[in-house]
């Protein structure tokens, strides 16, 4: 939910993160440090979502479960 609300805000005329990504892909000409910070802040919810999805759904299938430590 955070990714949809904060990551895409403001919604009109297009999601803010989309405009920033287009700017970077277009060469990032005349981007000020504040624009990079803005990209980081609007991209953070998406990165958090991607990390969480990988940690929950991918890693348990790829990494073996730890064996229980048997002590007598």
Backbone bond lengths (Angstrom), bond angles and torsions (degrees), N, CA, C in turn:
res aa  C-N    CA-C-N  psi(-1)  N-CA   C-N-CA  omega(-1)  CA-C   N-CA-C  phi
1 X - - - 1.448 - - 1.527 110.75 -
2 X 1.329 115.78 -38.82 1.460 119.86 179.09 1.518 110.59 -61.88
3 X 1.321 116.93 -40.55 1.462 120.13 -179.13 1.522 111.35 -62.27
4 X 1.313 116.59 -37.88 1.457 119.71 -179.50 1.517 112.44 -72.77
5 X 1.325 117.39 -37.37 1.459 119.46 -175.80 1.523 112.18 -85.65
6 X 1.323 117.64 -57.31 1.458 120.18 -177.37 1.518 112.43 -78.32
7 X 1.316 117.29 -37.63 1.454 120.32 -177.03 1.518 114.01 -69.71
8 X 1.315 117.36 -27.41 1.461 120.77 -178.31 1.523 113.69 -103.48
9 X 1.323 118.66 -9.16 1.465 121.49 -177.34 1.523 110.61 -67.87
10 X 1.291 121.60 148.06 1.459 126.99 -17.55 1.533 110.76 -70.15
11 X 1.297 115.66 152.54 1.465 121.72 -171.81 1.528 113.85 -80.18
12 X 1.320 117.22 -33.78 1.468 120.33 -172.58 1.517 110.80 -113.85
13 X 1.287 122.06 143.15 1.459 128.72 3.12 1.526 112.70 -77.97
14 X 1.337 118.03 -19.61 1.465 122.20 172.38 1.524 106.52 -147.99
15 X 1.319 117.88 158.50 1.467 118.95 177.66 1.530 110.67 -56.48
16 X 1.315 115.67 137.26 1.459 122.20 -174.44 1.526 111.94 -58.57
17 X 1.320 116.73 -40.36 1.466 120.34 -178.50 1.527 110.78 -64.03
18 X 1.320 117.59 -33.19 1.469 121.40 178.56 1.524 109.91 -64.26
19 X 1.322 116.81 -43.85 1.459 120.65 177.97 1.518 112.19 -62.74
20 X 1.330 116.62 -40.53 1.470 120.69 179.33 1.528 110.91 -66.64
21 X 1.318 117.17 -41.57 1.466 120.23 179.57 1.528 110.01 -65.37
22 X 1.319 117.56 -40.43 1.468 120.62 176.50 1.527 110.68 -60.94
23 X 1.320 115.88 -40.03 1.455 121.26 -179.92 1.533 110.12 -62.61
24 X 1.325 116.58 -45.49 1.468 120.86 179.73 1.529 110.43 -65.83
25 X 1.323 117.17 -44.99 1.464 120.39 179.76 1.526 112.27 -65.68
26 X 1.326 116.07 -23.97 1.460 120.90 177.43 1.518 113.06 -83.66
27 X 1.321 117.67 4.92 1.456 120.93 177.22 1.516 113.96 113.26
28 X 1.312 117.89 -5.77 1.470 123.38 177.94 1.522 111.81 57.01
29 X 1.313 116.51 33.53 1.462 120.60 -179.04 1.527 110.29 -67.54
30 X 1.318 115.12 132.25 1.470 123.83 177.61 1.521 113.43 64.64
31 X 1.334 118.38 23.99 1.465 119.96 175.63 1.519 109.26 -79.73
32 X 1.302 115.87 125.42 1.460 122.44 178.23 1.527 109.22 -86.91
33 X 1.331 117.48 163.92 1.473 119.83 176.97 1.532 112.60 -54.57
34 X 1.323 116.96 -34.85 1.466 120.13 178.95 1.529 110.93 -64.70
35 X 1.318 117.77 -33.53 1.471 121.15 177.62 1.523 111.01 -67.89
36 X 1.346 116.78 -39.66 1.468 120.39 176.88 1.522 109.99 -65.32
37 X 1.333 117.20 -40.82 1.462 121.50 178.14 1.530 109.75 -62.65
38 X 1.315 116.31 -42.32 1.456 121.63 178.79 1.528 110.70 -62.08
39 X 1.334 116.76 -41.80 1.468 121.13 176.52 1.524 110.50 -61.49
40 X 1.321 116.63 -42.94 1.463 120.64 178.11 1.526 111.32 -61.82
41 X 1.312 117.06 -44.31 1.467 120.53 -177.72 1.529 111.92 -68.30
42 X 1.324 117.30 -39.56 1.466 119.50 178.92 1.524 111.70 -76.99
43 X 1.328 117.82 -23.42 1.459 121.62 178.84 1.516 113.79 -86.97
44 X 1.335 117.36 -20.51 1.467 121.15 -176.78 1.528 113.57 -57.43
45 X 1.333 120.12 -45.34 1.472 118.31 178.37 1.525 112.83 -60.81
46 X 1.336 117.34 -34.29 1.465 120.44 178.92 1.515 111.27 -70.72
47 X 1.337 116.89 -38.72 1.464 120.26 177.58 1.530 110.26 -66.66
48 X 1.318 116.86 -39.43 1.464 121.85 177.92 1.529 109.91 -63.53
49 X 1.325 116.58 -42.79 1.459 120.88 178.37 1.529 110.70 -62.75
50 X 1.330 117.54 -45.06 1.466 120.92 179.45 1.522 110.99 -62.73
51 X 1.322 117.32 -43.91 1.468 121.72 178.66 1.529 110.92 -60.38
52 X 1.324 116.17 -45.59 1.462 120.78 -178.63 1.525 111.14 -64.63
53 X 1.325 117.48 -43.42 1.464 120.32 179.68 1.522 111.43 -62.89
54 X 1.325 117.06 -41.24 1.470 120.28 177.77 1.519 110.20 -65.43
55 X 1.327 116.97 -45.14 1.467 120.70 -177.94 1.526 112.21 -64.15
56 X 1.313 117.28 -34.35 1.464 120.52 -175.95 1.532 112.26 -86.84
57 X 1.330 117.34 -40.29 1.458 119.31 -171.44 1.525 115.01 -105.77
58 X 1.310 119.04 -29.77 1.463 120.96 -174.44 1.520 111.80 -96.21
59 X 1.316 117.47 -51.88 1.465 120.39 -174.96 1.523 114.13 -59.34
60 X 1.327 120.44 -40.30 1.469 118.17 178.49 1.530 113.08 -61.65
61 X 1.313 118.27 -26.83 1.468 121.11 179.21 1.523 111.58 -82.91
62 X 1.325 117.30 -28.28 1.461 121.93 -175.81 1.519 111.69 -88.70
63 X 1.316 116.62 -44.72 1.463 120.95 -177.40 1.521 110.29 -88.45
64 X 1.318 117.58 136.59 1.465 119.20 177.24 1.526 110.53 -71.00
65 X 1.306 114.94 148.80 1.464 119.88 177.61 1.525 108.93 -69.96
66 X 1.325 117.44 142.05 1.469 118.82 179.21 1.525 110.64 -66.29
67 X 1.324 114.46 140.81 1.461 119.20 179.00 1.520 109.27 -76.75
68 X 1.326 116.40 143.04 1.466 118.50 178.57 1.528 110.11 -64.71
69 X 1.295 115.40 142.28 1.459 121.49 -179.69 1.524 108.60 -82.64
70 X 1.327 115.84 109.69 1.467 120.34 -178.27 1.519 109.46 -92.86
71 X 1.315 115.23 114.83 1.461 120.48 177.13 1.517 108.54 -120.82
72 X 1.326 115.66 135.44 1.467 119.81 -178.40 1.499 111.20 -91.14
